[in-house]
Amino acid sequence: MIIQYAFLVLILSGSILNVCGQAESSARHGLPGQHALLFQVGENFSLRSFDGSLISLKKQLSEKKAWRLSIGLSGYHTKSEKVMSIDTTTSIYDSDDSQANVSLSFSFQFFTNPEDVLSFYYGYGVRTMWNHNWSDVPHIYNDGADQLSIGPIGFLGIEYAVTDRIKLSGEYGAFLYYRYAFTKYDRPIVDNKDKTTSHTFGLTPDYVRLGLSAYF
């Protein structure tokens, strides 16, 4: 909560200075050709990628327009031993478990008053996400689940130009998606196989995120 209050105080201070005419407009919201790394400000001022687990980038196309690209990539693969009871017999089996998550977002950002230190902005684009889970115990079971989500994104925000290269922002957004899910169950030991698919439409809010843009 301290971060949110500090951010609100900073934004209000910038607004008052703008109204009173005491703030210069030299610290703009990015000049054409500039690039920026986008970070999300968390608790205790910790920083992480703004949207996507790997990296978030922005390129200024003009004083009023920029594009943003966010890439997320995570996963793991684990080999372990599982104790299982089958037909009253308890045995130890080798197990493979894996998970992979990939996301990609691309959007355009538009500033309504880039000549001011404090500027409102909005944007829209597209996001796609792929999630994979797999678990295998040879000759016992082989289970897998995949989800593919795709759809438009939209966001509204306000950005405060601290310097020519450092900007602070508060942003709210949402993701309207279509999701295809595929699940497979394979039990060789009992000769049982099953496959299911589902189709889902939904809306996921991104809630309010505090951001920091570092231009270079």
C-alpha positions in Angstrom: 0.0 0.0 0.0 2.9 2.4 0.7 3.9 2.2 -3.0 0.4 3.0 -4.2 0.2 6.0 -1.9 3.6 7.3 -2.9 2.7 6.9 -6.5 -0.6 8.8 -6.1 1.2 11.6 -4.3 3.7 11.9 -7.1 0.9 11.9 -9.7 -1.1 14.6 -7.8 2.0 16.7 -7.4 2.7 16.6 -11.1 -0.9 17.5 -11.8 -0.8 20.6 -9.5 2.5 21.7 -11.1 1.0 21.4 -14.6 -2.1 23.4 -13.6 -0.1 26.1 -12.0 2.2 26.3 -15.0 5.3 25.6 -13.0 6.3 22.4 -14.8 8.3 22.5 -18.0 7.4 20.1 -20.8 11.0 19.1 -21.6 10.6 15.7 -20.0 8.4 14.2 -22.7 6.9 10.7 -23.0 9.5 9.4 -25.4 10.8 10.8 -28.7 10.5 9.1 -32.1 13.0 6.2 -32.4 13.5 5.8 -28.6 13.3 2.4 -27.0 12.3 1.5 -23.4 12.3 -1.4 -21.0 9.0 -1.7 -19.1 9.0 -2.8 -15.5 6.2 -3.5 -13.0 6.7 -2.0 -9.5 5.9 -4.5 -6.8 6.1 -4.6 -3.0 9.2 -3.1 -1.4 9.9 -1.4 -4.8 10.9 -4.7 -6.4 10.9 -4.7 -10.2 9.8 -7.4 -12.7 8.8 -7.4 -16.3 5.6 -5.3 -16.8 3.7 -7.8 -18.9 5.3 -11.2 -19.5 7.7 -13.2 -17.4 10.7 -12.6 -19.7 10.8 -9.1 -21.1 8.7 -6.1 -22.0 9.8 -3.6 -24.6 8.5 -0.3 -26.1 9.5 1.7 -29.1 8.3 5.2 -29.7 7.0 5.7 -33.2 6.1 9.4 -32.7 5.4 11.6 -29.7 1.8 10.3 -29.6 2.3 6.7 -30.6 4.4 3.7 -29.5 4.3 -0.1 -29.9 4.8 -2.5 -27.0 6.0 -6.1 -27.1 6.0 -8.5 -24.1 7.3 -12.0 -24.1 6.8 -14.6 -21.4 8.6 -17.9 -21.1 8.7 -20.3 -18.2 8.7 -24.0 -17.5 10.4 -27.0 -15.9 11.1 -30.7 -16.3 11.4 -33.0 -13.3 12.5 -36.6 -12.9 11.4 -38.2 -9.7 10.3 -41.5 -8.0 6.7 -42.0 -7.0 5.3 -44.6 -4.6 2.1 -46.1 -6.0 -0.2 -48.9 -4.9 -1.6 -51.0 -7.7 -3.7 -54.2 -7.0 -2.6 -54.2 -3.3 1.1 -54.0 -4.4 3.1 -51.0 -3.5 6.0 -50.2 -5.9 8.3 -47.3 -6.7 8.1 -45.9 -10.3 10.2 -43.4 -12.2 8.2 -40.3 -13.1 8.6 -37.5 -15.6 6.8 -34.2 -15.1 7.0 -31.1 -17.2 5.4 -27.7 -17.6 5.8 -25.0 -20.2 4.2 -21.6 -20.5 4.7 -19.2 -23.4 3.0 -15.8 -23.9 3.3 -13.0 -26.5 1.6 -9.6 -26.4 1.8 -6.9 -29.0 0.0 -3.6 -28.7 -0.1 0.1 -29.7 0.0 2.9 -27.1 -1.4 6.4 -27.8 -0.7 9.4 -25.6 -3.4 12.1 -25.5 -1.2 15.0 -24.3 2.5 14.0 -24.8 3.7 17.6 -24.4 2.7 17.6 -20.7 4.7 16.1 -17.9 1.5 14.2 -16.9 -0.2 12.4 -19.9 -3.1 10.1 -20.2 -2.8 7.2 -22.6 -4.7 4.2 -24.0 -3.9 1.3 -26.2 -5.0 -2.0 -27.8 -3.5 -5.1 -29.3 -3.5 -8.9 -29.2 -2.2 -11.5 -26.8 -1.7 -15.2 -27.2 -0.8 -17.8 -24.5 0.1 -21.5 -24.6 0.3 -23.7 -21.5 1.4 -27.3 -21.5 1.4 -29.8 -18.6 2.6 -33.4 -18.9 3.1 -36.3 -16.5 4.4 -39.7 -17.4 5.0 -42.9 -15.4 6.0 -45.6 -18.0 3.4 -48.4 -18.3 1.2 -46.8 -15.6 -0.1 -43.5 -17.0 0.6 -40.8 -19.5 -1.4 -37.6 -18.9 -1.1 -34.3 -20.8 -3.0 -31.0 -21.0 -2.6 -28.1 -23.4 -4.4 -24.7 -23.4 -4.1 -22.1 -26.2 -5.6 -18.7 -25.5 -5.8 -15.8 -28.0 -7.7 -12.5 -28.2 -7.6 -8.7 -28.0 -6.3 -6.7 -25.1 -7.0 -3.1 -24.1 -5.7 -0.7 -21.5 -6.0 2.8 -20.1 -3.4 4.6 -18.0 -1.6 7.7 -16.9 2.1 8.4 -17.1 4.3 10.9 -15.2 7.6 11.9 -16.9 10.1 12.0 -14.0 13.0 12.7 -16.5 13.5 12.4 -20.2 14.5 8.7 -19.6 12.4 7.7 -16.5 8.6 7.5 -16.5 6.2 6.2 -13.9 2.7 4.9 -14.8 -0.5 3.5 -13.5 -2.4 1.2 -15.8 -5.6 -0.8 -15.9 -6.3 -3.4 -18.7 -8.2 -6.5 -19.7 -7.9 -9.5 -21.9 -10.8 -10.8 -23.9 -9.9 -14.3 -25.0 -10.9 -17.5 -26.7 -9.4 -20.6 -25.2 -9.0 -24.1 -26.7 -8.1 -26.8 -24.2 -7.1 -30.4 -24.9 -6.6 -33.1 -22.3 -5.4 -36.6 -22.7 -5.5 -39.5 -20.2 -3.8 -42.8 -21.0 -3.8 -45.7 -18.5 -2.0 -48.6 -20.3 -2.1 -50.8 -17.1 -5.9 -50.9 -17.3 -6.2 -50.3 -21.1 -8.1 -47.0 -20.6 -7.6 -44.0 -22.8 -9.6 -40.7 -22.9 -9.4 -37.4 -24.7 -11.4 -34.3 -24.0 -11.5 -30.8 -25.6 -13.2 -27.6 -24.6 -13.8 -24.1 -26.0 -14.1 -21.1 -23.7 -14.7 -17.4 -24.1 -13.8 -15.2 -21.2 -12.6 -11.8 -19.9 -9.6 -11.5 -17.6 -8.8 -8.1 -16.0 -5.2 -7.0 -15.5 -6.3 -4.8 -12.6 -4.2 -1.7 -11.7 -0.4 -2.1 -12.3 2.3 0.4 -11.3 5.0 0.7 -14.0 8.4 2.2 -14.6 9.7 2.8 -18.1 13.5 3.2 -18.6 14.3 4.8 -22.0 17.5 4.3 -23.9 
